[in-house]
Amino acid sequence: MIDPENMASLTVRLRDNLSFAWNFDPAAGSFADWKKRIREKVRDALGIASPAPASASMISEWTDDGCIGQQLELGFSNGETTAAYLLRPDTAVPTPAVLLLHDHGSFFSIGKEKMIRRPGETSAVLSDVEQWTAKLYGGRHVGNELVRRGYTVLCADALGWGSRQGNGYEAQQALAANLMQFGVSLASVLLVEDLEALRYLKQLPGIDPDRVASLGFSMGGSRSWQVAALSDDVKACVAGGWMGTLSGLMRPGNNQLRGQSAFCMLHPQIAGKLDYPHFAGLAAPKHAFFFSGRQDRHFPEPVATEAFHQIQDIWSAAGAFDRIETRLWPDAHCFPVEQQDYAIDWLDRII
């Protein structure tokens, strides 16, 4: 039987009998032993060894409002290239840095432009930028605000967006399926490239390598905590608008049942072995800030709350309860200015 949500009765039984053999269990051993063992398993399963820095060539450069910007072409170990924006304060003092991970939003014409504003964009790009930042970010570019506050930021187009946009919403499943022919998940492509972009950012001259963070919202939030979980290069993580338990998300009406955008966040190689809060828990004992909206239809409040409780338990087991913050804002699925200010203030305190 297949229900109106395209859930087969088999899928329901699988959901209701999840065991997650790789989840953290305090009765089975210490947090440190679990993290070392499971992190290696995840890396092996996803084909992630020790990522080398992405290569980079500069396409153009600009100055604007006390900032120095560069459009880059990043090259990854998988042979792919992408456009990226690097924006830094005009200072000779080493700065902290943030890897910015853009959202999905089913809005593919822009990627990096969702997070960093560059003067001189074409009218078509500028129209899309204004539309999207008004909808999700209160009309503000998070990256430009971070630079104004003293951070260097990097944001690259993920596969399917901006300079790498595909053939629209309905084509996402084809993109994912074509990669699956070779045992590769779309989500793992995004993750490997994010890790390599992070390595590039950390080794840049003028960056304090001990003060590097990841930050993203929605799909960018999931990318942010995944990078923090699998890389020692990240010292702090801000992840908004993407956290829940698998069982909680596999319910009627949820976006995860639709396919399409879900493929960007699904790792079949570890599915059913490690639940989302426990994957994120591999980032402990780093400083981390997870948040969601009480009215977020993608991540209903009870589902996000349960995931946050599990995350708090993991950080507590790591002896780092003072390094984790979770928060439920009253809003829906958005990252408005007041939330951005809170997140950046949080970063200022701990990085």
Secondary structure, DSSP 8 states (H G I E B T S, - for coil): -B-TTS-BHHHHHHHHT---TTS--GGGS-HHHHHHHHHHHHHHHHT--S----EEEEEEEEEETTEEEEEEEEE-TTS-EEEEEEEEES-SS-EEEEEEE---TT--S-SGGGT---TT--HHHHHHHHHHHHHHSTT--HHHHHHHTT-EEEEE--TBSGGGB-S-GGGHHHHHHHHHTTT--HHHHHHHHHHHHHHHHHTSTTEEEEEEEEEEETHHHHHHHHHHHH-TT-SEEEEES----HHHHSSTT-GGGG-GGGGGG--TTTTTTS-HHHHHHTTTTSEEEEEEETT-SSS-HHHHHHHHHHHHHHHHHTT-GGGEEEEEESSSS---HHHHHHHHHHHHHH-
